[in-house]
C-alpha cells in the first residue's frame, strides 16, 4: 500500500525512477529487540543501495 503511494507520488513529481527504501512494519507495539532487528535490516538495505549492491 505505501509502496504504491510512494511510486505514484514520485511519478507525479517527475521522479519515476526514484530509489527508495522500505522499512518493514509494524514498528509500534512490538518488542524493542524486534524493532532493532527491523532497523538493522533497513540499514543493511540502505548500505546495499548506496554501494550499488541492490
Secondary structure, DSSP 4 states (H G I P E B T S, - for coil): -HHHHHHHHHHHTT-TT-------S--TTS-HHHHHHHHHHHHHHHHHHHTT--
